[in-house]
Amino acid sequence: MKVTQNRIKVLFFSKIVNLSEALESIFSEEVDFSFQKLSELDDLWVSKPENSNSILILDLSQSAELFCSIIDKNGNDFCSKPVIFLLDNDQKINFINDRNCDLYEIMWKPFRIDELISKIRSFATSLTRSRLDEFLIIMQENYFYPNKNMIKNFKGNSIRLTEKETEIIKFLCKGKGKILSKDVLLKMIWGYEKSITTHTLETHIYRLRKKIKVGLGETELILKNNKGYYLNSPKTQN
């Protein structure tokens, strides 16, 4: 049997034993998947480096309250993980929305196995593109999601950005700590619109820095001097 090098890692939890065993058997025949069933939902917090890029599949049809209690106990770290939720009624969507989960898809029960496999493959593809192109880490504990117009820190606090604020941070990230002059930022973000002046840029960045300070408690994320603006020790993760 041919084994692919970059298999999609799947962690699965359900209180329905027959479903877990059936999926484990089916996925064992799929050469591009690595499937592991979890006996307890608490196992999600057993840190294993090899599971860091896994897609979680959680069956909430009989464990929605358990899911909520564990999330509330362990904090918001889970909510940034990629998850496919299996739901049996739309009322349980509130359990997800109330906990501000970021990266998730929904499968409605009952479902066909080929639909689930297709959903996982599609989700994995979109996550790969997101990690390569759209997921940047700024400083040490602040996560920038350009495709969501959002910055989120490790405490779970987040701020929403305007389109222009997102563009400003994206170009500062590309600078990798180098100072970008006001003229350069103006051309990158607004093009060659003659009506746009450096005062417009200064106003946007002033409001952005204030938003970051109030929402995230960061006072030195975007720095400036007489030459322009730059990020404080930005890092990029692929």
BELWO-V967488 format. One record per pair of residues at least 24 apart in sequence whose ideal C-beta (glycine too) atoms are under 10 Angstrom apart, sorted by the first residue. I is the first residue (numbers start at 1). J is the second residue. Records with the same first field share a line. If there is no record, write none. Layout:
I=J / J
This chain:
1=29 / 31
2=31 / 32
3=31 / 32
4=30 / 31 / 32 / 33 / 34
5=32
6=32 / 124 / 128
7=31 / 32 / 33 / 34 / 35 / 124
8=32 / 33 / 34 / 35 / 53 / 54 / 55 / 117 / 120 / 121 / 123 / 124 / 125 / 127 / 128
9=33 / 34 / 35 / 36 / 50 / 51 / 52 / 53 / 54 / 55 / 56 / 124
10=34 / 35 / 36 / 37 / 54 / 55 / 56 / 57 / 84 / 116 / 117 / 120 / 124
11=35 / 36 / 37 / 38 / 43 / 44 / 48 / 51 / 54 / 55 / 56 / 57 / 58 / 81 / 83
12=36 / 37 / 38 / 54 / 55 / 56 / 57 / 58 / 59 / 84 / 86
13=37 / 38 / 39 / 40 / 41 / 42 / 43 / 44 / 56 / 57 / 58 / 59 / 60 / 63 / 66 / 67 / 86
14=38 / 41 / 57 / 58 / 59 / 60 / 61 / 62 / 63 / 86
15=40 / 41 / 59 / 60 / 61 / 62 / 63 / 66
16=59 / 61 / 62 / 63 / 86 / 109
19=59 / 61 / 62 / 86 / 109
20=59
22=113
23=57 / 59 / 113 / 116 / 117
26=113 / 114 / 116 / 117
27=113 / 116 / 117 / 120
30=113 / 117 / 120 / 121
32=117 / 120 / 121 / 124
33=117 / 120 / 121 / 124
35=120
40=66 / 70
41=66 / 67 / 69 / 70 / 71
42=66 / 70 / 73 / 74
44=70 / 71 / 74 / 77 / 78 / 81 / 83
45=70 / 73 / 74 / 75 / 77 / 78
52=81
53=81 / 82 / 124 / 127 / 128 / 131
54=81 / 82
55=81 / 82 / 83 / 84 / 103 / 105 / 119 / 120 / 123 / 124 / 127
56=81 / 82 / 83 / 84 / 85 / 103 / 104
57=83 / 84 / 85 / 86 / 105 / 107 / 116 / 119 / 120 / 123
58=83 / 84 / 85 / 86 / 87 / 96 / 104
59=84 / 85 / 86 / 87 / 88 / 107 / 109
60=85 / 86 / 87 / 88 / 89 / 92 / 93 / 95 / 96 / 106 / 109
61=85 / 86 / 87 / 88 / 89 / 92 / 109
62=88
64=88 / 89 / 91 / 92 / 94 / 95 / 96
65=92 / 95
67=92 / 95 / 96 / 99
68=92 / 94 / 95 / 96 / 98 / 99
71=95 / 96 / 98 / 99 / 101
72=98 / 99
75=154 / 155 / 156
76=100 / 101 / 102 / 152 / 153 / 154 / 155 / 156 / 157 / 158
77=154 / 155 / 156
79=103 / 104 / 152 / 156
80=143 / 145 / 152 / 154 / 156
82=123 / 124 / 126 / 127 / 130 / 131
83=123
84=116 / 119 / 120 / 123
86=110 / 111 / 116
99=156
100=152 / 156 / 158
102=143 / 145 / 148 / 150 / 152 / 158
103=127 / 130 / 135 / 145 / 148
128=238
131=237 / 238
132=237 / 238
133=238
134=170
135=236 / 237 / 238
136=169 / 170 / 173 / 174 / 231 / 234 / 235 / 236 / 237 / 238
137=173 / 234 / 235 / 236 / 237
138=169 / 172 / 173 / 212 / 218 / 221 / 222 / 231 / 232 / 233 / 234 / 235 / 236
139=218 / 220 / 221 / 231 / 232 / 233 / 234 / 235
140=232 / 233 / 235
141=216 / 218
142=212 / 216 / 218 / 221 / 234 / 235
143=237
144=169 / 170 / 172 / 173 / 221 / 231 / 234 / 236
146=170 / 173
151=208 / 211 / 212 / 215 / 216 / 218 / 221
152=215 / 216
153=212 / 215 / 216 / 217 / 218
155=216 / 217
157=215 / 216 / 217 / 218
158=215 / 216
159=208 / 211 / 212 / 213 / 214 / 215 / 216 / 218
160=211 / 215
161=208 / 211 / 212
162=204 / 207 / 208 / 211
163=189
164=189 / 190 / 200 / 201 / 204 / 205 / 207 / 208
165=189 / 204 / 205 / 207 / 208 / 211 / 212
166=208
167=204
168=201 / 204 / 205 / 208 / 222 / 229
169=205 / 208 / 212 / 221 / 222 / 231 / 234
171=229 / 231
172=205 / 221 / 222 / 223 / 228 / 229 / 230 / 231 / 232 / 234
173=231 / 234 / 235 / 236
174=231 / 234 / 236
175=228 / 229 / 230 / 231 / 234
176=230 / 231 / 233 / 234 / 235 / 236
177=223 / 230 / 231 / 232 / 233 / 234 / 235
178=228 / 230 / 231 / 234
179=223 / 224 / 225 / 226 / 227 / 228 / 229 / 230
180=227 / 228 / 229 / 230 / 231
181=227 / 228 / 229
182=224 / 227 / 228 / 229
183=228
184=228 / 229
185=228 / 229
201=228 / 229
202=229
205=229
